[in-house]
Structure formats: structure tokens, C-alpha cells
């Protein structure tokens, strides 16, 4: 698996549509993980992950997901907009990546950001994308693309999503 797509949506609709459109050409090299299908406990702030081996002490699905993140060459983050931000499961995932921050294991990885806003305000999608970009920046990853849509209509960005799908294969070794 060279491409890891992480969906913050609890449903299989518009966010999944965007992920699948980007993965049209690279599907054979990809895995899609739906955060709502995983059991990831909230960060307790214990800071055990701040010391080598930089692993969280909680036993849940985040252990396997952090391994997948380290192995991926390209990471896709996709979230619907909830209250002008990422979903709660995506934010919880961000918090649990603290060990990956301390270990610097994701530095330099390429990241694609996707957001779907149900309303017509583009600034809602932009704020969601900004949250994901801030997380990627903290982990010193390289954002290579960000696409946000409004009115719950990702198909209006089909051309951009298809272009991204074509470029994606050139980013993996």
C-alpha cells in the first residue's frame, strides 16, 4: 500500500466519492480507511508518546493506523465539513497523531486534502481544509493538493479530481 486515504465521514457518499475519484488511477496501490469504522480512543494527554519509542500506550485501532501512515508514500485526508471544521472523528485522529509528531516519522510525506461542505459558503470548506493543512504542517508533511467543494456537489470538481488522479501515480515510487 503506497497511498493511504483517510475518510473522516461517517457516511458513504460525497466524501467517499471524492476519494474514489482521486484514486481512479491509483486504486491498486491504495487503501481507504474510514475513521468511523475504527475504535480510536481520545488522547488522554499523558505524553507517554513524547518519549522513545514515541508510541501511544492506549490499545486500540490507532496502533495499526499509525503503522499504515508510516508506510504510506502519499496520504489523502478527506472530511465533510461539520460546523465549519473537520468531523469529530478526524479531530480525534489528529490528536492521537502526537507520537508521530514527536518521532518525526511522517516528515516529507505528500498529503492531499479534500473537503465537502453541504452549504454554499466556500469559506466553510476552506476552514476545514485549513485545519487539515495545519495538522500536516505540524507533522512537516508536504501538502501537494487541496480541493474543497460546496453545496454537497463534489462532481463539480470532477476535472480537478481527475487531474489529481493522473498526477498521483507520478508521486509514488
C-alpha positions as CSV (number, residue, x, y, z in Angstrom):
1,X,0.0,0.0,0.0
2,X,1.6,3.2,-1.2
3,X,-1.4,5.5,-0.9
4,X,-3.5,5.7,2.3
5,X,-6.8,7.6,2.1
6,X,-8.3,8.5,5.5
7,X,-12.0,9.4,5.5
8,X,-13.5,11.5,8.3
9,X,-17.0,10.9,7.1
10,X,-19.4,8.6,8.9
11,X,-21.3,8.0,5.7
12,X,-20.5,6.6,2.3
13,X,-21.4,9.4,0.0
14,X,-19.8,12.7,-1.2
15,X,-16.5,12.4,0.7
16,X,-16.1,8.8,-0.4
17,X,-16.9,10.0,-4.0
18,X,-14.0,12.5,-3.9
19,X,-11.6,9.9,-2.5
20,X,-12.6,7.3,-5.1
21,X,-12.3,9.8,-8.0
22,X,-8.8,10.7,-6.9
23,X,-7.9,7.1,-6.6
24,X,-9.3,6.1,-10.1
25,X,-5.8,5.6,-11.5
26,X,-4.0,4.5,-8.3
27,X,-6.6,2.2,-6.7
28,X,-4.3,-0.8,-7.0
29,X,-1.8,1.0,-4.7
30,X,-4.3,2.4,-2.2
31,X,-6.2,1.6,0.9
32,X,-9.2,3.6,2.2
33,X,-9.7,3.8,5.9
34,X,-12.9,5.1,7.3
35,X,-12.2,6.6,10.8
36,X,-15.8,5.9,11.9
37,X,-15.3,2.2,11.4
38,X,-12.3,2.2,13.8
39,X,-12.1,2.2,17.5
40,X,-9.8,5.1,18.4
41,X,-9.9,6.4,21.9
42,X,-9.4,10.1,22.6
43,X,-5.9,11.3,23.6
44,X,-5.6,11.4,27.4
45,X,-2.7,13.9,27.4
46,X,-0.4,11.6,29.3
47,X,2.5,12.4,27.0
48,X,3.9,8.9,27.0
49,X,4.2,9.2,23.2
50,X,6.7,12.2,23.7
51,X,9.5,9.7,24.6
52,X,11.1,7.0,22.6
53,X,9.7,4.8,21.1
54,X,7.0,7.5,20.6
55,X,4.1,5.1,20.8
56,X,0.8,5.7,22.4
57,X,0.1,3.5,25.4
58,X,-3.6,3.1,24.6
59,X,-4.5,-0.2,22.9
60,X,-6.9,0.5,20.0
61,X,-7.0,0.7,16.3
62,X,-4.7,3.7,16.2
63,X,-1.7,1.4,16.7
64,X,-2.3,-0.2,13.3
65,X,-3.3,3.0,11.6
66,X,-0.1,4.7,12.7
67,X,1.9,1.9,11.1
68,X,-0.1,2.4,7.8
69,X,0.7,6.1,8.0
70,X,4.4,5.5,8.3
71,X,4.4,3.0,5.4
72,X,2.4,5.2,3.0
73,X,4.1,7.4,0.5
74,X,1.0,9.6,-0.1
75,X,-1.7,10.3,2.4
76,X,-5.2,11.6,1.4
77,X,-7.2,13.2,4.2
78,X,-10.9,13.8,3.4
79,X,-13.6,15.2,5.6
80,X,-17.1,16.6,5.3
81,X,-17.5,20.0,6.9
82,X,-19.1,19.8,10.3
83,X,-19.6,23.2,12.0
84,X,-17.0,24.9,9.7
85,X,-14.3,22.3,10.5
86,X,-13.3,18.7,10.2
87,X,-15.5,16.0,11.8
88,X,-15.0,14.9,15.4
89,X,-13.5,11.6,14.4
90,X,-11.0,13.4,12.2
91,X,-10.0,15.8,15.1
92,X,-9.7,12.8,17.4
93,X,-7.4,11.2,14.9
94,X,-5.3,14.4,14.7
95,X,-4.9,14.4,18.5
96,X,-3.8,10.8,18.5
97,X,-1.0,11.5,16.0
98,X,1.1,13.2,18.7
99,X,3.6,10.3,18.8
100,X,4.1,10.7,15.0
101,X,4.8,14.4,15.6
102,X,7.4,13.7,18.3
103,X,9.0,10.9,16.3
104,X,9.1,12.9,13.0
105,X,8.1,9.7,11.2
106,X,5.8,11.5,8.7
107,X,8.1,14.3,7.7
108,X,8.2,14.9,4.0
109,X,5.3,12.7,3.1
110,X,2.9,14.0,0.5
111,X,-0.6,14.9,1.5
112,X,-3.8,15.5,-0.5
113,X,-6.6,17.4,1.3
114,X,-10.3,17.0,0.3
115,X,-13.3,18.7,1.9
116,X,-17.1,18.7,1.2
117,X,-19.3,21.4,2.6
118,X,-23.1,20.9,2.4
119,X,-23.8,24.6,2.3
120,X,-22.9,27.2,-0.3
121,X,-20.2,29.0,1.7
122,X,-16.8,28.3,0.2
123,X,-15.2,29.6,3.4
124,X,-16.6,26.6,5.3
125,X,-14.7,24.2,3.0
126,X,-11.6,26.4,3.2
127,X,-11.7,26.4,7.1
128,X,-11.9,22.6,7.0
129,X,-9.0,22.4,4.6
130,X,-7.0,24.8,6.7
131,X,-7.5,22.6,9.8
132,X,-6.2,19.6,7.8
133,X,-3.3,21.6,6.4
134,X,-2.3,22.9,9.9
135,X,-2.1,19.3,11.1
136,X,0.0,18.3,8.1
137,X,2.3,21.3,8.6
138,X,2.8,20.4,12.3
139,X,3.9,17.0,11.1
140,X,6.2,18.6,8.5
141,X,4.4,16.9,5.6
142,X,4.1,18.4,2.2
143,X,0.6,19.4,1.0
144,X,0.5,18.7,-2.7
145,X,-3.2,19.4,-3.4
146,X,-6.3,20.7,-1.6
147,X,-9.8,20.6,-3.1
148,X,-12.9,21.9,-1.4
149,X,-16.4,21.8,-2.7
150,X,-19.7,23.4,-1.6
151,X,-23.4,22.6,-1.9
152,X,-22.5,19.0,-1.4
153,X,-21.6,18.6,-5.0
154,X,-18.2,17.1,-5.5
155,X,-18.9,16.3,-9.1
156,X,-18.5,20.0,-10.0
157,X,-14.7,19.4,-9.3
158,X,-14.5,16.2,-11.4
159,X,-11.9,17.8,-13.7
160,X,-9.6,18.7,-10.8
161,X,-10.1,15.4,-9.2
162,X,-9.3,13.5,-12.4
163,X,-6.2,15.6,-12.9
164,X,-5.1,14.8,-9.4
165,X,-5.7,11.1,-10.1
166,X,-3.4,11.3,-13.1
167,X,-0.7,13.1,-11.1
168,X,-0.9,10.7,-8.2
169,X,0.9,7.9,-9.9
170,X,3.9,10.0,-10.5
171,X,4.2,10.7,-6.8
172,X,4.6,7.1,-5.7
173,X,7.8,5.1,-6.3
